[in-house]
Amino acid sequence: MDDVATAQSENENLRKIRNRLMQWESKTDPLAALSVQQEEHLDVLTNLWRDSGSSPPSPTTPTKSGPPEGFGASPPQNIDDMELPSDGLQSTNDFLLWFADVNVEIEQRGDAGYHRYLQQLELRRGECAHMLEQIAVAMERLGALCDEYDFVSQKTSALNTASEQLIEEQEKLQDLSNEIQRRLHYFSQVELLNQRLQSPTLSVASEAFRECLNKIDECLNYIEQNPKFKDAASFNVKYRQCLAKASGLVRQYVTSVINQATEATLHPKNTAPDASNALQAPDAAFALYYGKYQTAAAKVKRVVQLIESRVENSQEYGQLMSDLEQHYLTQRASVMSPAVNLSIQNVKTSHKGDHCSLTRSACAFLVHVCQDEQRLFYQFFATGASHLTVYLEGLCTILYDTMRPFIIHINHLETLAETCSILRIEMLEEHVQQNPAALEAFATIAHQLLQDVQERLVFRAHLYLQSDIQNFNPSSGDLAYPEKLEMMESIAISLQDPAPLRRSDSRASMISSVSSAVETESVDTAYRVKQMNSPADLHGMWYPTVRRTLVCLSRLYRCVDRPIFQGLSQEALKLCIQSVSHAGGKISASKTPIDGELFEIKHLLILREQIAPFRVDFTVKETSLDFSKVKTAAFGLLQKRKQLFSMGSNNALLEFLLEGTPQIKEHLLDSRKEVDRQLKTVCERYIKDAVHMLAGPLVTFLEKAQGVLALATQTSTVQSPESNKSSYVLRQSPWASPQQISSIIQETQRLIKAKLAVLQRAMQLYLSNRDTEFIIFRPIRNNIIQSFVKLEQLLTTNGYSTDDMIITSCPSAEQVSILLSSASILAAEGVASFAAAARKISTSSSVEGRKLSMQMCNKSEPEVVESKAQIEVVPAEGPPTEKIMATPETTTTTQADSQ
């Protein structure tokens, strides 16, 4: 049964395969449809098979590759035909035999379809072999066709190659012909260009002339690039001649237009005012000297542009441009030089005696002329700045020639400084920096003028320092200290008090006066008095050499270069310090040393503060020769006379030459440090004198006692080192008795009470600065206290008993400090009472004081009359007075401590 089921399944599968094979070429839905090309090939094969005599297969036969109909049919459908043996199946063996026969028969029936399918395949194989034979024949024919095609293609390619070679040769010949024509074109233009340039109707400003220049440049460039061509040199000469003709036409045209403009400017046809009157009116002068040229610029500009665009191509164009610019500038010089000279002469006449106004007006006029000339020049040309600068320098030289005779004869520093400021600030920094290209020539001349002014200024400054500072001879009014300060203080105090009211004034008049005059004047005077702390701070109260030095330095600071200013400031400050020191010595001789020293301190402080804003280095390097070794070497040479001509290494003459060579030494001189050094010295001297003034007897006693003790100590050391008698030498001296020491202490206390007020009043009058007064007074106070402390130590260590100490009544340091403080308070009250008394007498003495001050000022400066502008010195921006006085104070305190 299994075999039957297997056979049925195989038949079912075959049926499905057959159905699918039949659907390959189904017209409705084929599984493997043939393409048009495949169908065409199938038709061809069919026709070939028909021609061979075979029966045509059905169209679907090639596509049916499966077995024929009925192939694979299951044999069980004929099982009924198989009958059992007649006698039946008696045993298992019979069944097995019967089954074997049936199985063989089934297999034979099943293989019958396969045998038929095998026969059909063999038939098809024969047909395919026939088709392959036909295909082979077709391929042979196709190969023959390919060979014939290759032969024809080779012939065609050869023909094409030959044609292309012919065409290429034709193009080469055509290019050669064109190149020959192109090269001949550069040689054949000479005659045409000559004819055009000689034509009388040719205009320089026309487009035809531009084309002629372009052709000339093109041909010249080509010939210069190919100098090996035949007759290249001769054609180069011909084209150069054409270029020269064109340049001559341009030169003739431009010069004629410029000459016409010059003639119209110098000799106008219409009736116009003369040049002098025209120059007085700016609009008329501009129209006269620039109108015709501006009209001519429009004609010349177009032609000049043709040449300027070709300057780089040839030197002839550059030379032509240079000639045109030179001709233009020559014509302008013939027009402007007389006009500028006349204008500057008119300015000189109008500002006769006023050199500053003359400089400002003349320079401003030249600035405008240079700007107008540059503007007019660039209306004609686009290049040529160097020629323009030379021309403008010629115009500006007129200014230099006019101003230099005045400059070298100016004697006033004020005028020279202002002239220098005008040239340096107003002209060079303001005008020139805003328009450096147009004012380059003016800047050159202005620099020359500025250098001349600076040279004259330095020369006059040297003379001024020698005559008015070094050789200054003060009058009695210049040295009237402290009278001048007291008078100015009383005047300043009187300005603070309101005017007394009269009984006849009504209430309304009193109210109006208080509301109008008194308030405004009191505010103004209060502000002025507030600004002027000390009478010595007034410029008029400064010592003349200090005022003149600061005025001179303030003028030179912005006018000369830094190295020159450093040298002048070094010399000026040195002479000023010497002058102040000399004046302080005279005041000390005529009044008191305190007055002279305070006078010197105050003016050194003023000098130190006023030079602080100058942002320069006041250090100057000086070089000198040191001949100290020359003297030593000369003595050695005299001592070694016998070795003058020795041939060894100890030759005296050789040693003299080697050891006696002068040495070069460099010294750095700092003016600021010199002022500080002098200020320190004067402060130390003032502190010492003030201590002697307040505690002179005590200081003298201490010095004498220390000398005696030192002598006694030396004597006792020589005689018997172990003796201690030197401690009783001072006690045994009659001048060092307790009673004498007590009288010395009482005298010192009396001097402190009497003189401290005078001392502080003098400091307040000269310095009028609490900080400065405190800084200077502190070492004086410390030295006085230290003197009493030394006295107490001297008495304690030199055999004075307790009773002696009581008799001497030596005060302690605290008691001396209290004494000095109480004396300072009394001094302050005295100053206040003096101020009150000065207010009472100020009304009656103010007029006389002003007259006296004017007389003193006139006496102090009989030679030089300084204007108000000269007194405006640079405001002080330096360090405060405390820093300046710190060094003297520290030094004095250190000295006192060491004593």
Secondary structure, 3 states (H helix, E strand, C coil): CHHHHHHHHHHHHHHHHHHHHHCCCCCCCCCCCCCHHHHHHHHHHHHHHHHCCCCCCCCCCCCCCCCCCCCCCCHHHHHHHCCCCCCCCCCHHHHHHHHHHHHHHHHHHHHHHHHHHHHHHHHHHHHHHHHHHHHHHHHHHHHHHHHHHHHHHHHHHHHHHHHHHHHHHHHHHHHHHHHHHHHHHHHHCHHHHHHHHCCCCCCCCCHHHHHHHHHHHHHHHHHHHCCCCCCHHHHHHHHHHHHHHHHHHHHHHHHHHHHHHHHHHHCCCCCCCCHHHHHHCHHHHHHHHHHHHHHHHHHHHHHHHHHHCCCCCCHHHHHHHHHHHHHHHHHHHHHHHHHHHHHHHHHHHHCCCCHHHHHHHHHHHHHHHHHHHHHHHHHHCCCCHHHHHHHHHHHHHHHHHHHHHHHCCCCCHHHHHHHHHHHHHHHHHHHHHHCCCCCHHHHHHHHHHHHHHHHHHHHHHHHHHHHHHHCCCCCCCCCCCCHHHHHHHHHHHHHHCCCCCCCCCCHHHHHHHHHHHHHHHHHHHHHHHHHCCCHHHCHHHCCHHHHHHHHHHHHHHCCCCHHHHHHHHHHHHHHHHHHHHHHHHHHHHHCCHHHHHHHHHHHHHHHHHHCCCCCCCCEEEEEEEECHHHHHHHHHHHHCHHHCCCCCCCCHHHHHHHHCCCEEEEEEEEHHHHHHHHHHHHHHHHHHHHHHHHHHHHHHHHHHHHHHHHHHHHHHHHHCCCCCHHHHHHHHCHHHCHHHHHHHHHHHHHHHHHHHHHHHHHHHHHCCCHHHHHHHHHHHHHHHHHHHHHHHHHHHHCCCCHHHHHHHCCCCHHHHHHHHHHHHHHHHHHHHHHHHHHHHHHHHHHHHHHHHHHHHHHHHCCCCCCCHHHHCCCCCCCCCHHHHHHHHHHHHHHHHHHC
